Amino acid sequence: MDFLRPDSLAEALALKAQRPDAVPIAGGTDVMVELNFDHRRPATLLDLTRVEDLRTWDVDGGSVRVGAGVPYTRIIEELGDRLPGLAMASRTVGSPQIRNRGTVGGNLGAASPAGDTHPVLLVADAVVEVASTRGTRRIAATDFYLGVKRNALEPDELITSVRLPAARAPQQFAKVGTRNAMVIAVCSFAVALHPEQRRVGAAVGSAAPTPRRASAAEEFLSGELTATGQWESPRPLPDSVKRRFGELVAEAASPIDDVRGSAAYRKHALSVLARRTLGWAWQDYPGKVA
């Protein structure tokens, strides 16, 4: 196995162009597990830990650009006020050691349906920025996930950053696991309020071949809040609205039975998560909307 260790992004892109089969590694929290269990045996590893351009974040107007190599711990500590949903999801990832090493870029590259950050990226309208020696391009998160552990990257491309609008209203994330910590999600759910667009974002994880938006649930709740004037004059949501929202979220999923849970349980749990997270987000909405 060859081990390539570039010092700059330009060098990394040149190496990836020469060796498109090279597997990028930053935190290594996914790749090393696959290597240890002999689930994959790549000919080349491309170590990106020295590429400083990938380990920074900045604010550009109303959006936040998070480098692909920024670890979860820094997102929690430095970006919780700007990207609350992403920080919540980051807190649920693995152990402190894994949060110190793992990155959102790695989560995107692995494209596992159970990746904790994926539902948040969908509801927050994130855009994935990728680059190669041919140039750069941006891919909407909704178009990035193509199948189980498959993404929209070309063989010579690397993820350089993810760009998200700074949150102007509450966001929430929750997941269910077989234990309280260091667990792969049985299912997960994220919700985000977008009052300036009179819109709600909702997405499920670990309950379909890819993370996916719950479009019918989004449209239902957005319509209800608009029709009742709740965006301008928020009031407690009727239980019937929260219940229907949960039902539509569950209908958006197409889960499987596996060792972590049954398809029926995942649908039930998603309905519960959707009702709860919506309640938490709406409770915070009157005092936090910008």
Backbone hydrogen bonds in HBPLUS format (Angstrom, degrees):
<---DONOR---> <-ACCEPTOR-->    atom                        ^
c    i                          cat <-CA-CA->   ^        H-A-AA   ^      H-
h    n   atom  resd res      DA  || num        DHA   H-A  angle D-A-AA Bond
n    s   type  num  typ     dist DA aas  dist angle  dist       angle   num
A0002-ASP N   A0043-ALA O   2.84 MM  41  6.23 165.1  1.87 155.6 152.7     1
A0045-LEU N   A0002-ASP O   2.90 MM  43  6.30 156.0  1.96 152.8 158.6     2
A0004-LEU N   A0045-LEU O   2.85 MM  41  6.12 176.2  1.85 172.4 171.4     3
A0047-ASP N   A0004-LEU O   2.80 MM  43  6.01 155.6  1.86 175.5 170.6     4
A0012-ALA N   A0008-SER O   2.95 MM   4  6.21 153.8  2.02 144.7 152.6     5
A0013-LEU N   A0009-LEU O   2.88 MM   4  6.11 159.6  1.92 156.2 160.3     6
A0014-ALA N   A0010-ALA O   3.03 MM   4  6.22 153.7  2.10 143.0 150.4     7
A0015-LEU N   A0011-GLU O   2.96 MM   4  6.19 158.1  2.01 149.4 154.8     8
A0016-LYS N   A0012-ALA O   2.92 MM   4  6.14 153.8  1.99 145.2 153.0     9
A0017-ALA N   A0013-LEU O   2.93 MM   4  6.12 146.4  2.04 142.6 151.3    10
A0018-GLN N   A0014-ALA O   3.05 MM   4  6.33 149.3  2.15 142.3 150.5    11
A0019-ARG N   A0015-LEU O   2.78 MM   4  5.93 149.6  1.87 147.6 156.8    12
A0022-ALA N   A0019-ARG O   2.87 MM   3  5.51 168.4  1.89 126.5 130.1    13
A0023-VAL N   A0044-THR O   2.95 MM  21  6.27 167.7  1.96 147.8 145.3    14
A0046-LEU N   A0023-VAL O   2.86 MM  23  5.68 168.6  1.87 135.0 135.1    15
A0025-ILE N   A0046-LEU O   2.89 MM  21  5.88 148.2  1.99 148.8 142.4    16
A0048-LEU N   A0025-ILE O   2.90 MM  23  6.04 169.5  1.91 161.4 163.0    17
A0032-MET N   A0028-GLY O   3.00 MM   4  5.37 156.2  2.06 130.0 137.7    18
A0034-GLU N   A0030-ASP O   3.21 MM   4  6.55 160.1  2.25 152.3 157.3    19
A0035-LEU N   A0031-VAL O   2.94 MM   4  6.26 152.9  2.02 150.9 159.3    20
A0036-ASN N   A0032-MET O   2.83 MM   4  5.96 162.6  1.86 147.8 152.7    21
A0037-PHE N   A0033-VAL O   3.05 MM   4  6.24 150.1  2.15 146.8 153.9    22
A0039-HIS N   A0034-GLU O   2.77 MM   5  4.91 151.0  1.85 154.8 156.8    23
A0038-ASP N   A0035-LEU O   3.03 MM   3  4.87 156.7  2.08 101.3 108.0    24
A0051-VAL N   A0048-LEU O   3.13 MM   3  5.50 160.4  2.17 113.6 119.7    25
A0054-LEU N   A0051-VAL O   3.14 MM   3  5.85 153.6  2.22 117.7 124.3    26
A0055-ARG N   A0052-GLU O   2.93 MM   3  5.21 160.4  1.97 114.5 121.0    27
A0069-GLY N   A0054-LEU O   2.56 MM  15  4.76 144.5  1.68 137.8 140.4    28
A0067-GLY N   A0056-THR O   2.90 MM  11  5.27 140.1  2.06 142.2 154.7    29
A0058-ASP N   A0065-ARG O   3.03 MM   7  5.44 150.8  2.12 144.2 153.4    30
A0065-ARG N   A0058-ASP O   2.86 MM   7  5.44 167.0  1.88 168.3 171.4    31
A0060-ASP N   A0063-SER O   2.87 MM   3  5.39 163.0  1.90 154.5 160.0    32
A0063-SER N   A0060-ASP O   3.12 MM   3  5.39 167.1  2.14 123.7 126.6    33
A0166-ALA N   A0062-GLY O   2.87 MM 104  5.85 169.9  1.88 145.9 149.2    34
A0064-VAL N   A0164-LEU O   2.71 MM 100  5.36 166.3  1.73 158.9 161.4    35
A0164-LEU N   A0064-VAL O   2.95 MM 100  5.36 160.4  1.99 150.1 153.7    36
A0066-VAL N   A0162-VAL O   2.84 MM  96  5.33 176.5  1.84 159.9 158.8    37
A0162-VAL N   A0066-VAL O   2.91 MM  96  5.33 151.3  1.99 142.3 150.9    38
A0070-VAL N   A0067-GLY O   3.09 MM   3  5.47 171.3  2.10 119.6 120.3    39
A0068-ALA N   A0160-THR O   2.89 MM  92  5.13 159.9  1.93 125.8 121.8    40
A0074-ARG N   A0071-PRO O   3.14 MM   3  5.64 126.0  2.45 109.4 121.0    41
A0075-ILE N   A0071-PRO O   3.30 MM   4  6.71 152.7  2.38 147.1 155.1    42
A0072-TYR N   A0102-GLY O   3.03 MM  30  6.14 142.8  2.17 149.9 154.8    43
A0075-ILE N   A0072-TYR O   3.05 MM   3  5.05 116.1  2.48  95.6 111.7    44
A0076-ILE N   A0072-TYR O   2.97 MM   4  6.28 159.6  2.01 158.3 163.2    45
A0073-THR N   A0099-ARG O   3.05 MM  26  5.35 151.9  2.13 135.5 129.8    46
A0077-GLU N   A0073-THR O   2.99 MM   4  6.19 164.7  2.01 149.2 153.3    47
A0078-GLU N   A0074-ARG O   2.73 MM   4  5.46 158.5  1.77 146.7 152.7    48
A0079-LEU N   A0075-ILE O   2.98 MM   4  4.94 147.1  2.09 124.4 131.9    49
A0083-LEU N   A0079-LEU O   2.75 MM   4  5.64 166.6  1.77 165.7 169.4    50
A0167-ALA N   A0082-ARG O   2.89 MM  85  5.70 165.3  1.91 168.4 163.4    51
A0087-ALA N   A0083-LEU O   3.03 MM   4  6.26 156.4  2.08 155.1 162.5    52
A0088-MET N   A0084-PRO O   2.92 MM   4  6.13 155.5  1.98 147.8 154.2    53
A0089-ALA N   A0085-GLY O   3.04 MM   4  6.31 164.0  2.06 150.8 154.3    54
A0090-SER N   A0086-LEU O   2.91 MM   4  6.05 153.6  1.98 143.7 151.6    55
A0091-ARG N   A0087-ALA O   3.03 MM   4  6.27 144.1  2.16 145.4 153.7    56
A0092-THR N   A0089-ALA O   3.09 MM   3  5.42 144.0  2.22 105.1 115.2    57
A0093-VAL N   A0090-SER O   3.21 MM   3  5.40 164.2  2.24 108.4 113.3    58
A0099-ARG N   A0095-SER O   2.89 MM   4  6.19 160.0  1.93 158.5 164.8    59
A0100-ASN N   A0096-PRO O   2.92 MM   4  6.10 138.5  2.10 142.4 153.1    60
A0101-ARG N   A0098-ILE O   3.11 MM   3  5.14 137.3  2.30  97.4 109.2    61
A0102-GLY N   A0098-ILE O   2.61 MM   4  5.52 170.4  1.62 163.4 167.0    62
A0107-ASN N   A0103-THR O   3.05 MM   4  6.36 152.6  2.12 142.0 149.7    63
A0108-LEU N   A0104-VAL O   2.89 MM   4  6.17 155.0  1.95 151.4 157.5    64
A0109-GLY N   A0105-GLY O   2.90 MM   4  6.12 159.0  1.94 146.0 152.3    65
A0110-ALA N   A0106-GLY O   2.93 MM   4  6.10 157.8  1.98 150.5 155.3    66
A0111-ALA N   A0107-ASN O   3.12 MM   4  6.23 146.4  2.24 137.6 146.6    67
A0149-LYS N   A0111-ALA O   3.12 MM  38  4.42 134.8  2.33 141.5 132.3    68
A0115-GLY N   A0112-SER O   3.08 MM   3  5.31 170.5  2.09 115.5 117.5    69
A0206-SER N   A0113-PRO O   2.74 MM  93  4.89 149.5  1.83 135.6 132.2    70
A0121-LEU N   A0117-THR O   3.09 MM   4  6.36 159.8  2.13 157.8 164.2    71
A0122-LEU N   A0118-HIS O   3.08 MM   4  6.37 152.8  2.15 155.1 162.5    72
A0123-VAL N   A0119-PRO O   3.05 MM   4  6.37 166.3  2.07 153.0 155.4    73
A0124-ALA N   A0120-VAL O   2.92 MM   4  5.94 144.9  2.05 150.4 159.8    74
A0126-ALA N   A0121-LEU O   2.98 MM   5  5.05 169.8  1.99 163.6 160.6    75
A0125-ASP N   A0122-LEU O   3.28 MM   3  5.43 164.8  2.30 108.1 110.7    76
A0141-ALA N   A0126-ALA O   2.98 MM  15  5.53 164.1  2.01 150.5 145.2    77
A0127-VAL N   A0163-ARG O   2.88 MM  36  5.16 152.3  1.96 146.1 155.3    78
A0163-ARG N   A0127-VAL O   2.79 MM  36  5.16 170.1  1.80 156.9 159.6    79
A0128-VAL N   A0139-ILE O   2.74 MM  11  5.07 165.8  1.76 155.1 150.0    80
A0139-ILE N   A0128-VAL O   2.79 MM  11  5.07 161.4  1.82 147.1 153.6    81
A0129-GLU N   A0161-SER O   2.85 MM  32  5.19 165.0  1.87 147.0 150.5    82
A0160-THR N   A0129-GLU O   2.87 MM  31  5.74 164.8  1.89 149.4 154.2    83
A0161-SER N   A0129-GLU O   3.34 MM  32  5.19 162.5  2.38 137.4 137.7    84
A0130-VAL N   A0137-ARG O   2.95 MM   7  5.59 173.2  1.96 169.5 171.8    85
A0137-ARG N   A0130-VAL O   3.02 MM   7  5.59 156.6  2.08 151.0 153.6    86
A0131-ALA N   A0158-LEU O   2.92 MM  27  5.52 155.4  1.98 152.9 160.7    87
A0158-LEU N   A0131-ALA O   2.90 MM  27  5.52 156.1  1.96 155.4 162.6    88
A0132-SER N   A0135-GLY O   2.86 MM   3  5.37 146.0  1.98 151.0 162.2    89
A0135-GLY N   A0132-SER O   3.09 MM   3  5.37 156.9  2.14 107.6 114.4    90
A0143-ASP N   A0140-ALA O   2.81 MM   3  5.36 151.6  1.89 117.1 126.1    91
A0144-PHE N   A0141-ALA O   3.13 MM   3  4.98 155.7  2.19 101.0 108.6    92
A0152-ALA N   A0144-PHE O   2.97 MM   8  5.06 124.5  2.29 139.8 149.5    93
A0146-LEU N   A0150-ARG O   2.99 MM   4  5.32 160.1  2.03 133.2 136.5    94
A0150-ARG N   A0147-GLY O   3.04 MM   3  4.87 158.1  2.09 123.6 116.6    95
A0157-GLU N   A0154-GLU O   3.03 MM   3  5.34 169.5  2.04 122.8 124.4    96
A0290-ALA N   A0168-ARG O   3.03 MM 122  5.34 147.5  2.14 160.9 163.4    97
A0193-LEU N   A0170-PRO O   3.18 MM  23  5.96 164.1  2.20 171.0 174.9    98
A0172-GLN N   A0191-VAL O   2.90 MM  19  5.39 157.6  1.95 158.9 162.1    99
A0191-VAL N   A0172-GLN O   3.00 MM  19  5.39 158.3  2.04 145.6 150.3   100
A0174-ALA N   A0189-PHE O   3.01 MM  15  5.61 154.9  2.08 159.7 166.5   101
A0189-PHE N   A0174-ALA O   2.88 MM  15  5.61 155.1  1.95 168.2 173.7   102
A0176-VAL N   A0187-CYS O   2.93 MM  11  5.60 164.3  1.96 164.4 166.8   103
A0186-VAL N   A0176-VAL O   2.68 MM  10  5.50 165.5  1.70 157.4 161.7   104
A0188-SER N   A0205-GLY O   3.00 MM  17  4.79 145.6  2.12 133.5 130.5   105
A0205-GLY N   A0188-SER O   2.92 MM  17  4.79 152.9  2.00 131.0 129.2   106
A0190-ALA N   A0203-ALA O   3.03 MM  13  5.45 155.2  2.09 153.4 158.9   107
A0203-ALA N   A0190-ALA O   3.07 MM  13  5.45 152.0  2.15 151.0 154.3   108
A0192-ALA N   A0201-GLY O   2.91 MM   9  4.93 151.2  2.00 137.6 141.4   109
A0201-GLY N   A0192-ALA O   2.79 MM   9  4.93 171.4  1.80 154.2 156.8   110
A0194-HIS N   A0199-ARG O   2.83 MM   5  5.07 149.0  1.92 174.2 169.7   111
A0197-GLN N   A0194-HIS O   3.05 MM   3  5.61 145.6  2.17 114.7 124.0   112
A0199-ARG N   A0194-HIS O   3.09 MM   5  5.07 168.7  2.10 131.3 135.0   113
A0198-ARG N   A0195-PRO O   3.04 MM   3  4.56 151.8  2.12  93.0 101.9   114
A0214-ALA N   A0202-ALA O   2.88 MM  12  5.46 166.5  1.89 132.9 134.9   115
A0204-VAL N   A0212-ARG O   2.89 MM   8  5.64 156.2  1.95 166.0 166.0   116
A0212-ARG N   A0204-VAL O   3.18 MM   8  5.64 158.4  2.23 149.5 156.2   117
A0254-SER N   A0207-ALA O   2.87 MM  47  5.91 142.3  2.01 152.5 163.8   118
A0218-GLU N   A0214-ALA O   2.97 MM   4  6.25 156.0  2.02 153.7 161.5   119
A0219-GLU N   A0215-SER O   2.91 MM   4  6.16 166.3  1.93 156.4 159.1   120
A0220-PHE N   A0216-ALA O   2.95 MM   4  6.07 159.1  1.99 145.1 151.2   121
A0221-LEU N   A0217-ALA O   3.06 MM   4  6.18 178.4  2.06 154.0 154.5   122
A0222-SER N   A0218-GLU O   2.92 MM   4  5.95 163.0  1.95 151.4 157.2   123
A0223-GLY N   A0219-GLU O   2.99 MM   4  5.96 158.6  2.04 141.9 148.0   124
A0224-GLU N   A0220-PHE O   2.96 MM   4  6.22 156.3  2.02 148.9 155.8   125
A0225-LEU N   A0221-LEU O   2.95 MM   4  6.12 170.4  1.96 157.5 159.0   126
A0226-THR N   A0222-SER O   3.06 MM   4  6.14 152.8  2.14 143.8 151.4   127
A0227-ALA N   A0223-GLY O   2.87 MM   4  5.93 167.0  1.89 151.6 155.7   128
A0228-THR N   A0224-GLU O   3.11 MM   4  6.14 150.2  2.20 146.4 153.0   129
A0230-GLN N   A0225-LEU O   2.87 MM   5  4.90 139.1  2.04 149.7 156.2   130
A0229-GLY N   A0226-THR O   3.23 MM   3  5.22 163.6  2.26 104.0 108.7   131
A0233-SER N   A0229-GLY O   3.04 MM   4  6.10 160.5  2.08 149.9 156.1   132
A0241-VAL N   A0238-PRO O   3.06 MM   3  5.39 129.8  2.32 104.7 116.8   133
A0242-LYS N   A0238-PRO O   3.25 MM   4  6.69 163.2  2.28 155.3 158.6   134
A0243-ARG N   A0239-ASP O   2.83 MM   4  5.97 157.7  1.88 151.2 158.1   135
A0244-ARG N   A0240-SER O   3.01 MM   4  6.09 161.2  2.05 139.9 144.9   136
A0245-PHE N   A0241-VAL O   2.93 MM   4  6.09 156.1  1.99 148.4 155.5   137
A0246-GLY N   A0242-LYS O   3.00 MM   4  6.21 158.1  2.05 144.9 150.2   138
A0247-GLU N   A0243-ARG O   2.98 MM   4  6.28 154.2  2.04 148.4 155.6   139
A0248-LEU N   A0244-ARG O   3.00 MM   4  6.23 158.5  2.05 150.3 155.0   140
A0249-VAL N   A0245-PHE O   3.00 MM   4  6.26 151.1  2.08 148.5 156.8   141
A0250-ALA N   A0246-GLY O   3.04 MM   4  6.28 163.7  2.06 151.2 154.8   142
A0251-GLU N   A0247-GLU O   3.02 MM   4  6.28 149.0  2.12 142.6 151.5   143
A0252-ALA N   A0248-LEU O   3.18 MM   4  6.39 129.5  2.45 136.1 147.6   144
A0252-ALA N   A0249-VAL O   3.05 MM   3  5.23 138.7  2.22 101.2 113.0   145
A0253-ALA N   A0250-ALA O   3.19 MM   3  5.55 153.3  2.27 107.4 115.0   146
A0258-ASP N   A0261-GLY O   3.00 MM   3  5.57 164.3  2.02 146.3 151.5   147
A0261-GLY N   A0258-ASP O   3.26 MM   3  5.57 139.4  2.43 105.3 115.4   148
A0266-ARG N   A0262-SER O   3.02 MM   4  6.29 160.6  2.06 149.0 154.2   149
A0267-LYS N   A0263-ALA O   3.08 MM   4  6.36 162.3  2.11 153.7 157.2   150
A0268-HIS N   A0264-ALA O   3.06 MM   4  6.30 163.3  2.09 149.0 153.6   151
A0269-ALA N   A0265-TYR O   2.78 MM   4  5.97 167.3  1.80 158.9 162.5   152
A0270-LEU N   A0266-ARG O   2.89 MM   4  6.04 157.3  1.94 150.1 156.0   153
A0271-SER N   A0267-LYS O   3.14 MM   4  6.37 155.3  2.20 145.8 151.7   154
A0272-VAL N   A0268-HIS O   3.13 MM   4  6.49 155.7  2.19 148.9 155.3   155
A0273-LEU N   A0269-ALA O   2.81 MM   4  6.07 168.3  1.82 157.1 160.4   156
A0274-ALA N   A0270-LEU O   2.85 MM   4  5.94 159.5  1.89 149.1 154.5   157
A0275-ARG N   A0271-SER O   3.16 MM   4  6.38 161.5  2.20 144.2 148.4   158
A0276-ARG N   A0272-VAL O   2.98 MM   4  6.22 166.7  2.00 156.9 160.8   159
A0277-THR N   A0273-LEU O   2.86 MM   4  5.93 173.6  1.86 156.5 158.7   160
A0278-LEU N   A0274-ALA O   3.04 MM   4  5.94 156.8  2.10 142.1 149.0   161
A0279-GLY N   A0275-ARG O   3.05 MM   4  6.18 155.4  2.11 141.0 147.9   162
A0280-TRP N   A0276-ARG O   2.94 MM   4  6.31 155.8  2.00 153.0 159.4   163
A0281-ALA N   A0277-THR O   2.89 MM   4  6.07 166.8  1.91 151.8 155.5   164
A0282-TRP N   A0278-LEU O   2.84 MM   4  5.95 164.6  1.86 153.3 157.9   165
A0283-GLN N   A0279-GLY O   2.97 MM   4  6.01 147.6  2.08 140.4 149.1   166
A0284-ASP N   A0280-TRP O   3.22 MM   4  6.49 145.6  2.34 142.9 150.6   167
A0285-TYR N   A0281-ALA O   3.04 MM   4  6.13 125.0  2.35 138.2 153.4   168
A0288-LYS N   A0285-TYR O   3.24 MM   3  5.34 144.2  2.38 105.2 115.1   169
A0289-VAL N   A0285-TYR O   3.18 MM   4  5.70 138.6  2.36 160.8 156.9   170
